[in-house]
Amino acid sequence: EVRLVESGGGFVQPGGSLRLSCAASGFSISNNAMTWVRQAPGKRLETVSIISSGGIPTYYADSVKGRFTISRDNAKNTVHLQLDSLKIEDTATYYCVKELVRGQGTQVTVSS
């Protein structure tokens, strides 16, 4: 069974940082492209970043370029998303996605 479990969210002030993690089970992330998406209340789902099966970041949303970094640890079968220079508009639930499978999400709240 494919399972994704996100963690690392929290409450942070503008300009702060968080590191999100997505622990995968039931498959190997090293053979799959992995995606982080987010959804803020009342807004549509937004693709934040994608890392290829080869471990190369292939996409960052314009709104996060230069501030977020996607990476993965094949040994731990985990994908990370480093969030730096956070803005209030980054507040959302962040989800890890493999094809049609999505985790339960982790909440990121940026507020002063």
N, C-alpha and C positions, 0 to 999 in steps of 0.2 A: 504494500500500500504506500502510495506516494504521500508524504506528509511534510509540511513546511511550518516551522514554528519561529515566529519573529520575537525579538526581545531588544531591549536597549532604549526604548522610548522613555520620555519623561517630560518634566517641566524645566524650561531653561529660559534665561533672559535673552533678549536680542543681542546678537554678537557671540553667543555661546556656541558650544559644540556638543554633539552626541554621536555615538557610534552604534548603529543598528546592526543586529545580527540576524541571520536566517539559517536555522539549523535544518538541514534536509535529511530525510530518511526515505528508504524505499527505492532510491535510485542514486546514481552518482552525478554530482554537479559537474564533474570534469567532462562529462559527455553532453552537457546541455547548456544552452544559453539561459541565463537567469535574468529576471527583470524585477526592478523595484517600481511600484506604483504608489500613488497616494490619493486620498480623497478627503477633502475638507467638507465640513457640513454645508449642504446645499449646493455643492459644486460637483462637476463630473469627475470621473476617475482620470487621473493624469499619469502618464508614463514618466517616471523620473530618470531612470537610468537602466541600461542593459549591458550585461557583460557576456561576451560570446563564449561558445564552448571551448575556444582556445584561450580563454582568460583575458581577452582584450576588451576594454570598455569600448562599446561601439555607439553608445548614445547617452547624451545628457540633455535633459530639457533645457531650453534657453534660460529658464528662470533659475536654474541651479548650477549652470556652468561656472567653473572656477571656485565653487563653494562646496560641492559634494563630490565624493570619490567612491566609486564602486570597486570592490575587490573580492577575492575569494580565497579560501584556504581549503584546498582539495583534501588534505590529510584529515581535516575535521569536518569535511563535507558541509562547509558553512560559507555563506555569502555575507559580505559586510557592506554597509553604506555609511561612510564617514560624512557627517553633516557639520560643516564649519560655517562661521559667520551667519548664523541663523537669523532669519527675519520673521516677523510676526506672520507674514503670509505663508510661511512654511508650516504653520500649524495644520495638522492633518493626521489621519490614520495612515500609516505606511504598511504596505503589504509586499510580501515577496511572492513572485509568481513564476511558475514553470508551466508553460503552455496554458492549459485551462485550470490548473490547480493553484489555489491561493491560500495563504495561511490566514490566521485569525487577526493578524495585524498588531501593530504596536503604536500607541498614541504618542505623538509629539506635539507639545504645546509650547509655543514661544510667546512670552508675555513679560512685560515689565511690571 
